[in-house]
Amino acid sequence: MAQIIQNKYPIDLDARKAVGFGFPLNGNAVFVPTYQTRDQIKANLVNYILTNSGERVFNPRFGANLRTLLFENIVDSSLEDLQTIIQNDISTYFPQISINQIQFSPQTDENTINFTLTYQIINFGIEDSINILLQ
């Protein structure tokens, strides 16, 4: 009988080697190391979403550029635009990720949007979510 073995990134097999660094940048040596690819992908997604276009050196198109929507009125069409931006950009820059759901919780009185991005890492069956407050 065949057994299904969970796929692993080869770099995750050595528990003492850091894959990258995460957030916030306040560790003992400034950077907080990540030891699993799952944690690094999450840190990369947060970095992408919070980066504006033009901020990344040698890659001026990198970033979700969400601060341009900062002073716009929160209406259904702006939430749809935000969802489209996030879905298109993540499919372009993170092909290993499949978005399961983007859920918005706008607070129009305070002009803030809290959104939860639930995603799955393709071929590995790892599901995770990110909660971001745009204000």
OpenMM code with the backbone's topology and positions (N, CA, C; nanometers):
from openmm import Vec3, app, unit

residues = "MET ALA GLN ILE ILE GLN ASN LYS TYR PRO ILE ASP LEU ASP ALA ARG LYS ALA VAL GLY PHE GLY PHE PRO LEU ASN GLY ASN ALA VAL PHE VAL PRO THR TYR GLN THR ARG ASP GLN ILE LYS ALA ASN LEU VAL ASN TYR ILE LEU THR ASN SER GLY GLU ARG VAL PHE ASN PRO ARG PHE GLY ALA ASN LEU ARG THR LEU LEU PHE GLU ASN ILE VAL ASP SER SER LEU GLU ASP LEU GLN THR ILE ILE GLN ASN ASP ILE SER THR TYR PHE PRO GLN ILE SER ILE ASN GLN ILE GLN PHE SER PRO GLN THR ASP GLU ASN THR ILE ASN PHE THR LEU THR TYR GLN ILE ILE ASN PHE GLY ILE GLU ASP SER ILE ASN ILE LEU LEU GLN".split()
positions = [
    Vec3(0.0845, -0.1179, 0.0000),
    Vec3(0.0000, 0.0000, 0.0000),
    Vec3(0.0890, 0.1242, 0.0000),
    Vec3(0.0538, 0.2206, -0.0809),
    Vec3(0.1332, 0.3428, -0.0934),
    Vec3(0.1092, 0.4349, 0.0252),
    Vec3(0.2159, 0.5021, 0.0659),
    Vec3(0.2061, 0.6005, 0.1729),
    Vec3(0.2321, 0.7388, 0.1158),
    Vec3(0.1590, 0.8359, 0.1673),
    Vec3(0.1821, 0.9739, 0.1263),
    Vec3(0.2806, 1.0354, 0.2237),
    Vec3(0.3923, 1.0802, 0.1729),
    Vec3(0.4954, 1.1420, 0.2549),
    Vec3(0.4881, 1.2916, 0.2333),
    Vec3(0.4858, 1.3662, 0.3427),
    Vec3(0.4780, 1.5113, 0.3309),
    Vec3(0.6071, 1.5653, 0.2708),
    Vec3(0.5916, 1.6512, 0.1711),
    Vec3(0.7069, 1.7138, 0.1091),
    Vec3(0.7717, 1.8115, 0.2050),
    Vec3(0.9022, 1.8283, 0.1935),
    Vec3(0.9752, 1.9250, 0.2737),
    Vec3(1.0743, 1.9962, 0.1840),
    Vec3(1.0962, 2.1227, 0.2151),
    Vec3(1.2030, 2.1928, 0.1476),
    Vec3(1.3352, 2.1364, 0.1980),
    Vec3(1.4318, 2.1119, 0.1106),
    Vec3(1.5585, 2.0540, 0.1553),
    Vec3(1.6304, 2.1405, 0.2592),
    Vec3(1.6137, 2.2697, 0.2511),
    Vec3(1.6834, 2.3574, 0.3447),
    Vec3(1.6264, 2.3460, 0.4862),
    Vec3(1.5034, 2.2951, 0.5004),
    Vec3(1.4420, 2.2797, 0.6322),
    Vec3(1.4943, 2.1585, 0.7081),
    Vec3(1.5705, 2.0735, 0.6431),
    Vec3(1.6177, 1.9518, 0.7073),
    Vec3(1.7272, 1.9783, 0.8101),
    Vec3(1.8016, 2.0856, 0.7952),
    Vec3(1.9056, 2.1206, 0.8912),
    Vec3(1.8493, 2.2258, 0.9859),
    Vec3(1.8180, 2.1835, 1.1078),
    Vec3(1.7483, 2.2711, 1.2029),
    Vec3(1.8349, 2.3853, 1.2546),
    Vec3(1.9662, 2.3779, 1.2351),
    Vec3(2.0541, 2.4823, 1.2897),
    Vec3(2.0847, 2.5927, 1.1894),
    Vec3(2.0491, 2.5736, 1.0641),
    Vec3(2.0745, 2.6760, 0.9624),
    Vec3(1.9523, 2.7626, 0.9446),
    Vec3(1.9724, 2.8922, 0.9533),
    Vec3(1.8625, 2.9857, 0.9324),
    Vec3(1.8333, 2.9979, 0.7831),
    Vec3(1.7058, 3.0076, 0.7498),
    Vec3(1.6627, 3.0227, 0.6112),
    Vec3(1.6691, 3.1692, 0.5705),
    Vec3(1.6333, 3.2569, 0.6620),
    Vec3(1.6317, 3.4001, 0.6345),
    Vec3(1.6068, 3.4756, 0.7636),
    Vec3(1.5453, 3.5933, 0.7513),
    Vec3(1.5119, 3.6688, 0.8717),
    Vec3(1.3680, 3.7141, 0.8654),
    Vec3(1.3094, 3.7307, 0.9819),
    Vec3(1.1695, 3.7682, 0.9921),
    Vec3(1.1528, 3.9049, 1.0549),
    Vec3(1.0318, 3.9325, 1.0953),
    Vec3(0.9967, 4.0611, 1.1533),
    Vec3(0.9389, 4.0400, 1.2919),
    Vec3(0.9480, 4.1351, 1.3801),
    Vec3(1.0104, 4.2667, 1.3702),
    Vec3(1.1621, 4.2568, 1.3814),
    Vec3(1.2281, 4.3591, 1.3366),
    Vec3(1.3744, 4.3606, 1.3368),
    Vec3(1.4250, 4.4073, 1.4740),
    Vec3(1.4038, 4.3256, 1.5756),
    Vec3(1.4466, 4.3628, 1.7096),
    Vec3(1.5073, 4.2450, 1.7848),
    Vec3(1.5730, 4.1553, 1.7151),
    Vec3(1.6342, 4.0398, 1.7791),
    Vec3(1.7627, 4.0773, 1.8495),
    Vec3(1.8298, 3.9780, 1.9052),
    Vec3(1.9554, 4.0017, 1.9763),
    Vec3(2.0619, 4.0617, 1.8861),
    Vec3(2.0633, 4.0206, 1.7613),
    Vec3(2.1600, 4.0731, 1.6642),
    Vec3(2.0873, 4.1521, 1.5563),
    Vec3(1.9852, 4.2251, 1.5910),
    Vec3(1.8991, 4.3057, 1.5054),
    Vec3(1.8016, 4.2175, 1.4270),
    Vec3(1.8489, 4.1137, 1.3605),
    Vec3(1.7631, 4.0284, 1.2796),
    Vec3(1.7117, 3.9108, 1.3607),
    Vec3(1.5881, 3.8736, 1.3361),
    Vec3(1.5287, 3.7548, 1.3970),
    Vec3(1.5371, 3.6438, 1.2922),
    Vec3(1.6225, 3.5431, 1.3123),
    Vec3(1.6357, 3.4393, 1.2096),
    Vec3(1.5125, 3.3502, 1.2021),
    Vec3(1.4810, 3.3051, 1.0806),
    Vec3(1.3750, 3.2068, 1.0601),
    Vec3(1.4414, 3.0760, 1.0198),
    Vec3(1.3924, 2.9667, 1.0748),
    Vec3(1.4544, 2.8371, 1.0512),
    Vec3(1.3689, 2.7445, 0.9653),
    Vec3(1.2479, 2.7862, 0.9323),
    Vec3(1.1599, 2.7079, 0.8475),
    Vec3(1.1199, 2.7914, 0.7268),
    Vec3(1.1060, 2.7271, 0.6136),
    Vec3(1.0661, 2.7964, 0.4918),
    Vec3(0.9271, 2.8564, 0.5074),
    Vec3(0.8414, 2.7905, 0.5819),
    Vec3(0.7065, 2.8420, 0.6077),
    Vec3(0.7126, 2.9802, 0.6723),
    Vec3(0.7993, 2.9958, 0.7722),
    Vec3(0.8126, 3.1242, 0.8405),
    Vec3(0.8739, 3.2298, 0.7492),
    Vec3(0.9665, 3.1884, 0.6633),
    Vec3(1.0300, 3.2840, 0.5733),
    Vec3(0.9338, 3.3308, 0.4645),
    Vec3(0.8509, 3.2420, 0.4141),
    Vec3(0.7516, 3.2821, 0.3143),
    Vec3(0.6537, 3.3814, 0.3753),
    Vec3(0.6151, 3.3591, 0.4992),
    Vec3(0.5255, 3.4518, 0.5679),
    Vec3(0.5924, 3.5882, 0.5853),
    Vec3(0.7186, 3.5890, 0.6241),
    Vec3(0.7915, 3.7153, 0.6385),
    Vec3(0.8058, 3.7859, 0.5039),
    Vec3(0.8285, 3.7102, 0.3970),
    Vec3(0.8389, 3.7697, 0.2638),
    Vec3(0.7060, 3.8313, 0.2195),
    Vec3(0.5953, 3.7657, 0.2508),
    Vec3(0.4640, 3.8195, 0.2162),
    Vec3(0.4357, 3.9504, 0.2913),
    Vec3(0.4654, 3.9515, 0.4202),
    Vec3(0.4456, 4.0740, 0.4986),
    Vec3(0.5327, 4.1858, 0.4430),
    Vec3(0.6579, 4.1532, 0.4115),
    Vec3(0.7496, 4.2520, 0.3541),
    Vec3(0.6955, 4.3062, 0.2230),
    Vec3(0.6436, 4.2191, 0.1376),
    Vec3(0.5898, 4.2634, 0.0092),
    Vec3(0.4680, 4.3528, 0.0263),
    Vec3(0.3763, 4.3124, 0.1124),
    Vec3(0.2524, 4.3878, 0.1297),
    Vec3(0.2791, 4.5260, 0.1883),
    Vec3(0.3758, 4.5377, 0.2770),
    Vec3(0.4033, 4.6655, 0.3429),
    Vec3(0.5029, 4.7532, 0.2666),
    Vec3(0.5527, 4.7061, 0.1524),
    Vec3(0.6482, 4.7828, 0.0728),
    Vec3(0.5753, 4.8586, -0.0374),
    Vec3(0.6175, 4.9823, -0.0612),
    Vec3(0.5638, 5.0616, -0.1717),
    Vec3(0.6485, 5.0416, -0.2959),
    Vec3(0.5883, 5.0597, -0.4102),
    Vec3(0.6654, 5.0544, -0.5354),
    Vec3(0.7708, 5.1639, -0.5320),
    Vec3(0.8914, 5.1292, -0.5751),
    Vec3(1.0004, 5.2255, -0.5784),
    Vec3(1.0884, 5.2224, -0.4555),
    Vec3(1.0491, 5.1530, -0.3497),
    Vec3(1.1309, 5.1460, -0.2287),
    Vec3(1.2416, 5.0421, -0.2374),
    Vec3(1.2226, 4.9404, -0.3169),
    Vec3(1.3201, 4.8316, -0.3247),
    Vec3(1.4285, 4.8672, -0.4258),
    Vec3(1.5525, 4.8619, -0.3822),
    Vec3(1.6656, 4.8956, -0.4681),
    Vec3(1.6785, 4.7910, -0.5793),
    Vec3(1.6978, 4.8368, -0.7013),
    Vec3(1.7138, 4.7542, -0.8213),
    Vec3(1.5890, 4.6745, -0.8587),
    Vec3(1.4787, 4.6952, -0.7896),
    Vec3(1.3529, 4.6297, -0.8231),
    Vec3(1.2398, 4.7271, -0.7939),
    Vec3(1.2271, 4.8340, -0.8734),
    Vec3(1.1330, 4.9409, -0.8405),
    Vec3(0.9858, 4.9010, -0.8504),
    Vec3(0.9536, 4.7916, -0.9152),
    Vec3(0.8135, 4.7497, -0.9267),
    Vec3(0.7719, 4.6570, -0.8128),
    Vec3(0.8660, 4.6213, -0.7254),
    Vec3(0.8353, 4.5337, -0.6121),
    Vec3(0.7585, 4.6106, -0.5059),
    Vec3(0.6535, 4.5526, -0.4548),
    Vec3(0.5751, 4.6143, -0.3485),
    Vec3(0.4297, 4.6264, -0.3890),
    Vec3(0.3416, 4.6100, -0.2918),
    Vec3(0.1984, 4.6152, -0.3190),
    Vec3(0.1487, 4.7581, -0.3358),
    Vec3(0.2256, 4.8562, -0.2889),
    Vec3(0.1924, 4.9981, -0.3062),
    Vec3(0.0554, 5.0314, -0.2453),
    Vec3(0.0302, 4.9772, -0.1279),
    Vec3(-0.0998, 4.9970, -0.0641),
    Vec3(-0.1144, 5.1340, 0.0017),
    Vec3(-0.0046, 5.2018, 0.0253),
    Vec3(-0.0143, 5.3348, 0.0869),
    Vec3(-0.0779, 5.4371, -0.0059),
    Vec3(-0.0854, 5.4071, -0.1350),
    Vec3(-0.1535, 5.4986, -0.2264),
    Vec3(-0.3035, 5.5009, -0.1999),
    Vec3(-0.3551, 5.3954, -0.1374),
    Vec3(-0.4969, 5.3889, -0.1035),
    Vec3(-0.5257, 5.4448, 0.0353),
    Vec3(-0.4235, 5.4988, 0.1001),
    Vec3(-0.4337, 5.5385, 0.2398),
    Vec3(-0.5411, 5.6424, 0.2660),
    Vec3(-0.5511, 5.7455, 0.1825),
    Vec3(-0.6451, 5.8539, 0.2080),
    Vec3(-0.7697, 5.8458, 0.1196),
    Vec3(-0.7897, 5.7323, 0.0555),
    Vec3(-0.9105, 5.7126, -0.0248),
    Vec3(-1.0269, 5.6765, 0.0675),
    Vec3(-1.1471, 5.7090, 0.0240),
    Vec3(-1.2649, 5.6674, 0.0993),
    Vec3(-1.2803, 5.5160, 0.0902),
    Vec3(-1.3231, 5.4559, 0.2003),
    Vec3(-1.3399, 5.3115, 0.2030),
    Vec3(-1.4810, 5.2785, 0.1537),
    Vec3(-1.4862, 5.2275, 0.0316),
    Vec3(-1.6115, 5.1833, -0.0285),
    Vec3(-1.5887, 5.0436, -0.0856),
    Vec3(-1.6963, 4.9806, -0.1299),
    Vec3(-1.6848, 4.8441, -0.1817),
    Vec3(-1.5901, 4.8363, -0.3013),
    Vec3(-1.5917, 4.9379, -0.3875),
    Vec3(-1.5046, 4.9334, -0.5055),
    Vec3(-1.3573, 4.9426, -0.4663),
    Vec3(-1.3248, 5.0185, -0.3622),
    Vec3(-1.1844, 5.0262, -0.3205),
    Vec3(-1.1397, 4.8954, -0.2557),
    Vec3(-1.2306, 4.8265, -0.1874),
    Vec3(-1.1964, 4.6951, -0.1317),
    Vec3(-1.1762, 4.5925, -0.2423),
    Vec3(-1.2569, 4.6017, -0.3470),
    Vec3(-1.2385, 4.5118, -0.4620),
    Vec3(-1.1061, 4.5402, -0.5315),
    Vec3(-1.0704, 4.6691, -0.5455),
    Vec3(-0.9411, 4.7052, -0.6043),
    Vec3(-0.8264, 4.6510, -0.5203),
    Vec3(-0.8383, 4.6635, -0.3894),
    Vec3(-0.7358, 4.6145, -0.2986),
    Vec3(-0.7201, 4.4635, -0.3105),
    Vec3(-0.8312, 4.3932, -0.3189),
    Vec3(-0.8259, 4.2480, -0.3338),
    Vec3(-0.7623, 4.2086, -0.4673),
    Vec3(-0.7952, 4.2792, -0.5737),
    Vec3(-0.7370, 4.2512, -0.7045),
    Vec3(-0.5867, 4.2759, -0.7048),
    Vec3(-0.5443, 4.3860, -0.6442),
    Vec3(-0.4013, 4.4179, -0.6365),
    Vec3(-0.3265, 4.3071, -0.5638),
    Vec3(-0.3787, 4.2672, -0.4497),
    Vec3(-0.3109, 4.1658, -0.3693),
    Vec3(-0.3059, 4.0323, -0.4427),
    Vec3(-0.4166, 3.9902, -0.5021),
    Vec3(-0.4196, 3.8617, -0.5727),
    Vec3(-0.3252, 3.8604, -0.6927),
    Vec3(-0.3274, 3.9665, -0.7739),
    Vec3(-0.2417, 3.9711, -0.8920),
    Vec3(-0.0943, 3.9761, -0.8548),
    Vec3(-0.0615, 4.0581, -0.7562),
    Vec3(0.0788, 4.0722, -0.7188),
    Vec3(0.1338, 3.9450, -0.6552),
    Vec3(0.0560, 3.8809, -0.5715),
    Vec3(0.1041, 3.7583, -0.5078),
    Vec3(0.1199, 3.6471, -0.6109),
    Vec3(0.0298, 3.6382, -0.7074),
    Vec3(0.0461, 3.5357, -0.8113),
    Vec3(0.1674, 3.5644, -0.8992),
    Vec3(0.2048, 3.6925, -0.9132),
    Vec3(0.3224, 3.7274, -0.9924),
    Vec3(0.4526, 3.7020, -0.9173),
    Vec3(0.4607, 3.7503, -0.7944),
    Vec3(0.5869, 3.7453, -0.7198),
    Vec3(0.6020, 3.6221, -0.6318),
    Vec3(0.4933, 3.5521, -0.6026),
    Vec3(0.4989, 3.4338, -0.5173),
    Vec3(0.4235, 3.3190, -0.5847),
    Vec3(0.4815, 3.2593, -0.6889),
    Vec3(0.4093, 3.1537, -0.7610),
    Vec3(0.3882, 3.0268, -0.6789),
    Vec3(0.4618, 3.0112, -0.5687),
    Vec3(0.4468, 2.8926, -0.4849),
    Vec3(0.3306, 2.9043, -0.3867),
    Vec3(0.2577, 3.0181, -0.3918),
    Vec3(0.1493, 3.0429, -0.2978),
    Vec3(0.0160, 3.0498, -0.3709),
    Vec3(-0.0834, 2.9860, -0.3112),
    Vec3(-0.2200, 2.9924, -0.3606),
    Vec3(-0.3052, 3.0611, -0.2534),
    Vec3(-0.3751, 3.1668, -0.2920),
    Vec3(-0.4576, 3.2408, -0.1965),
    Vec3(-0.5902, 3.1680, -0.1782),
    Vec3(-0.6227, 3.1386, -0.0538),
    Vec3(-0.7504, 3.0752, -0.0227),
    Vec3(-0.8593, 3.1786, 0.0010),
    Vec3(-0.8267, 3.2843, 0.0762),
    Vec3(-0.9288, 3.3825, 0.1106),
    Vec3(-0.8632, 3.5134, 0.1531),
    Vec3(-0.9263, 3.6231, 0.1148),
    Vec3(-0.8897, 3.7551, 0.1641),
    Vec3(-1.0158, 3.8123, 0.2274),
    Vec3(-1.0083, 3.8384, 0.3558),
    Vec3(-1.1260, 3.8869, 0.4286),
    Vec3(-1.0962, 4.0264, 0.4827),
    Vec3(-1.1837, 4.1213, 0.4498),
    Vec3(-1.1668, 4.2600, 0.4917),
    Vec3(-1.2605, 4.2931, 0.6072),
    Vec3(-1.2095, 4.3738, 0.6994),
    Vec3(-1.2905, 4.4281, 0.8093),
    Vec3(-1.2662, 4.5782, 0.8140),
    Vec3(-1.3361, 4.6548, 0.7298),
    Vec3(-1.3122, 4.7996, 0.7287),
    Vec3(-1.3753, 4.8673, 0.8500),
    Vec3(-1.3058, 4.9669, 0.8994),
    Vec3(-1.3573, 5.0521, 1.0070),
    Vec3(-1.3611, 5.1933, 0.9499),
    Vec3(-1.4738, 5.2273, 0.8877),
    Vec3(-1.4835, 5.3524, 0.8129),
    Vec3(-1.4726, 5.4756, 0.9017),
    Vec3(-1.5134, 5.4670, 1.0284),
    Vec3(-1.5027, 5.5820, 1.1179),
    Vec3(-1.3571, 5.6208, 1.1437),
    Vec3(-1.2692, 5.5212, 1.1483),
    Vec3(-1.1278, 5.5459, 1.1757),
    Vec3(-1.0436, 5.5425, 1.0481),
    Vec3(-1.1058, 5.5167, 0.9336),
    Vec3(-1.0397, 5.5062, 0.8035),
    Vec3(-0.9272, 5.4020, 0.8063),
    Vec3(-0.9574, 5.2858, 0.8602),
    Vec3(-0.8620, 5.1756, 0.8651),
    Vec3(-0.9259, 5.0510, 0.8050),
    Vec3(-0.8412, 4.9648, 0.7529),
    Vec3(-0.8863, 4.8367, 0.6991),
    Vec3(-0.8009, 4.7284, 0.7617),
    Vec3(-0.8658, 4.6347, 0.8249),
    Vec3(-0.7974, 4.5181, 0.8790),
    Vec3(-0.8283, 4.4024, 0.7851),
    Vec3(-0.7248, 4.3394, 0.7296),
    Vec3(-0.7542, 4.2272, 0.6410),
    Vec3(-0.6717, 4.1057, 0.6777),
    Vec3(-0.7336, 3.9912, 0.6545),
    Vec3(-0.6701, 3.8632, 0.6813),
    Vec3(-0.6515, 3.7913, 0.5484),
    Vec3(-0.5301, 3.7514, 0.5220),
    Vec3(-0.4943, 3.6793, 0.4004),
    Vec3(-0.4648, 3.5348, 0.4397),
    Vec3(-0.5472, 3.4426, 0.3927),
    Vec3(-0.5253, 3.3006, 0.4177),
    Vec3(-0.4720, 3.2394, 0.2893),
    Vec3(-0.3600, 3.1702, 0.2999),
    Vec3(-0.2938, 3.1160, 0.1809),
    Vec3(-0.2443, 2.9753, 0.2075),
    Vec3(-0.2082, 2.9083, 0.0979),
    Vec3(-0.1546, 2.7730, 0.1054),
    Vec3(-0.0275, 2.7670, 0.0219),
    Vec3(0.0737, 2.6998, 0.0742),
    Vec3(0.1969, 2.6797, -0.0015),
    Vec3(0.1753, 2.5570, -0.0891),
    Vec3(0.1804, 2.5782, -0.2206),
    Vec3(0.1497, 2.4734, -0.3183),
    Vec3(0.2501, 2.3589, -0.3057),
    Vec3(0.2046, 2.2392, -0.3244),
    Vec3(0.2822, 2.1146, -0.3216),
    Vec3(0.3277, 2.0732, -0.1825),
    Vec3(0.3000, 2.1536, -0.0802),
    Vec3(0.3428, 2.1170, 0.0536),
    Vec3(0.2266, 2.1103, 0.1519),
    Vec3(0.1097, 2.1574, 0.1115),
    Vec3(-0.0079, 2.1476, 0.1950),
    Vec3(-0.0021, 2.2299, 0.3230),
    Vec3(0.0853, 2.3277, 0.3274),
    Vec3(0.0975, 2.4119, 0.4460),
    Vec3(0.0041, 2.5305, 0.4298),
    Vec3(-0.0845, 2.5481, 0.5252),
    Vec3(-0.1782, 2.6596, 0.5218),
    Vec3(-0.1463, 2.7544, 0.6372),
    Vec3(-0.1513, 2.8830, 0.6076),
    Vec3(-0.1180, 2.9840, 0.7083),
    Vec3(-0.1978, 3.1098, 0.6769),
    Vec3(-0.1928, 3.2067, 0.7666),
    Vec3(-0.2638, 3.3316, 0.7421),
    Vec3(-0.1841, 3.4480, 0.7978),
    Vec3(-0.2138, 3.5654, 0.7432),
    Vec3(-0.1500, 3.6900, 0.7838),
    Vec3(-0.2624, 3.7884, 0.8139),
    Vec3(-0.2481, 3.8613, 0.9227),
    Vec3(-0.3444, 3.9645, 0.9589),
    Vec3(-0.2730, 4.0996, 0.9564),
    Vec3(-0.3202, 4.1921, 0.8733),
    Vec3(-0.2549, 4.3216, 0.8559),
    Vec3(-0.3563, 4.4331, 0.8755),
    Vec3(-0.3152, 4.5357, 0.9473),
    Vec3(-0.3985, 4.6527, 0.9708),
    Vec3(-0.3419, 4.7677, 0.8903),
    Vec3(-0.4207, 4.8190, 0.7962),
    Vec3(-0.3809, 4.9353, 0.7165),
    Vec3(-0.4479, 5.0584, 0.7763),
    Vec3(-0.3651, 5.1540, 0.8171),
    Vec3(-0.4196, 5.2761, 0.8763),
    Vec3(-0.3421, 5.3965, 0.8325),
] * unit.nanometer
topology = app.Topology()
chain = topology.addChain("A")
for resn in residues:
    res = topology.addResidue(resn, chain)
    for name in ("N", "CA", "C"):
        topology.addAtom(name, app.Element.getBySymbol(name[0]), res)
